[in-house]
Amino acid sequence: MIDHMWLEPNVVRDAVRDEVFFLDVSAVGEDARSLRIRADIAELLERPCVTDERDSTVRLMARPSVLESDEGFAIDVADGVTEITGNTTRALIYGFYDWMRRRMLGGTIDERIVSIPSQPIRMIDHWDQTDGSVERGYAGESIFFGRWNSNEHHEYLEFPERGDSDVFRGDMARIEAYARFLASVGINAVSLNNVNVRGVAIRLITHPWLDRVAQIARIFSEYAIDTYLSVNFAAPKIIGGLDTCDPLDPAVNAWWRRTVDDIYAMIPDFGGFVVKADSEGEPGPFSYGRDHADGANMFARALEPHGGRVIWRAFVYDCHMDWRDRTLDRARAAYDTFRPLDGRFEANAILQVKFGPIDFQPSEPLSPLIGAMRHTNLIVEFQITAEYLGHQIDVNYMLPQWLASLDTDTGYDADTAVTVPAYLPLAAVDRRNIGYAAVANIGMDDNWTGHKLAQANLYGYGRMCWDGSLTADAIAREWTSLTFARTDDEARETIEWMLDTSNATYESYVAPLGVGFMVKRENHYGVGVNDFEYDRWGTYHYSDRDGTGVDRTVATGTGYIGQYAPRIAAALEDAGTCPDDVLLFFHHVPYTHVLHSGKTVIQHIYDTHFAGVEAVDDYIRRWDGLRGRIDDATFENVAERLQRQRRNAIEWRDQINTYFHRMSGIPDSHGRSIHR
Ligand code: GCW
């Protein structure tokens, strides 16, 4: 049975039991979204909308210009009647699900609520591939591509009878359920395929594949979600028969314009393209001696007449580094490539920047590009799927980490702190073209996310995009209350406590103090202290007998710290003022260096790694107490994953402690046993 996530039908129906709905879109006209609201009220709540307003208790009304936002909504309650209003049918989708959530959470509405999304673009990026697999996916196969009703890995070519074009799973009910989940937390954009665009995926922008993309886009469109596709920069050569992909070549531009025109003929509200270029082997403008503004602007101009956008990824770095050369620094790459291009991007081009300078590690500073760009639209990229955060085997509620990085001073202003959400509109060329994107964490698994508690990350991501004032705790409480509505308060508190502490617990037993990686090379899960140390990926820890960490100072290191604004750089440059959680990201320090916590680096490593396993043992004990108080499937799912997490945490603890003990020769001050 497929899990209903935070929209369990019985819970939903109970919450709105006696309400009678009336939908008035006469001022804007009936459309796919208003029909969708009617259908959701009929299917989910099992009642039709009434035709006479006077019979209703909940009135959804679209009226142009009642608010300043076309997505925001207002809720008023008077004389037992609820009015949900917005300028558009999009706004009504959000208003309807927001009101429902309030009801499910048991709150009463005493005064007018006006809710306007914090971020204009609230996007989910799928790394789904046309063979049905998902790059860095830990919850089964793609819901978009692959064999109908199958969750086993396969090659689409194994099904020649379906034809080469039929790479689509075709499970429209599943996609519809997914679209509803996304809309219910305010997501308004989704890209369907992996940014590494290979094989048949290159052809998704052409017929006949496009016809099937259009079917999917129609479902998302009903839920006010724009569909995007990732494209391969070299498509004009690979599938277009041209002999160049030079972004300044007229024939190449004409090919993209024709391709885009074709897409919009099929999908009038198509969102646009996501492009990973000159990165990890993907083709890009560098091959033609052009820069990334040239590349992005070619797409922007093709999309502009249709109102589309190009989302250009800033994840560009040299993945063939020489570990012997300590002056090289992968962390510098995005800034070095894109800072000089500030101001050159078209108004419908958006630069998508990972929130940290390396790659979604358990602890990373904010990317210095975020703050440095002053005339560029930016999207900040997160990763909901837990590539370096436990693969949805280890419990890891990521909101504390995401919100902390958003709350960081970008250094945009010389005198006062400007956080990421405050900064994005200041740097924007077009304020509609900024926001957040995050790599999806769902798949064909019955519970969508592999680990049931990983649903909280998808939910939380949407909430964080819509309402920038929410705390991680508040979001965890919402999710737990909606998802475990049928259990007792104490059980819910246990689940909330697990979520709230899980990000710090995970961080405590993996690579210490922001140094990053130390993961197994083949799949990025589990400990592999030196797996990347002598490799080409630019992710090193440089541990030796005297100390550990990467010297990124201006004075003696790679100079990376100089990419931050002077006020921020000054604090980071000095190991004495650099925050503990990223100390080894910025400095190579002796094992005896004393942290702000008062502990030495080596003692911190020992203490956190012992504590990490103890915390997981605690989770196991407390989770065991939930047997019979929550549904069996969830109980078993999490219980099984906690056992795997425990084995993982023990392996991390033992290898990290032994490694640093051997390196430093310094014993644990508490005399605990460390393998020799
Ligand atoms: O960290 C890397 C991942 C790749 C991913 C890449 C990216 C889609 O290991 O799997 O490729 O990031 O963000 O492009």
Boltz pocket constraint, residues with backbone or C-beta under 6 A from the ligand:
constraints:
  - pocket:
      binder: B
      contacts: [[A, 127], [A, 135], [A, 136], [A, 194], [A, 195], [A, 196], [A, 276], [A, 315], [A, 359], [A, 387]]
      max_distance: 6.0
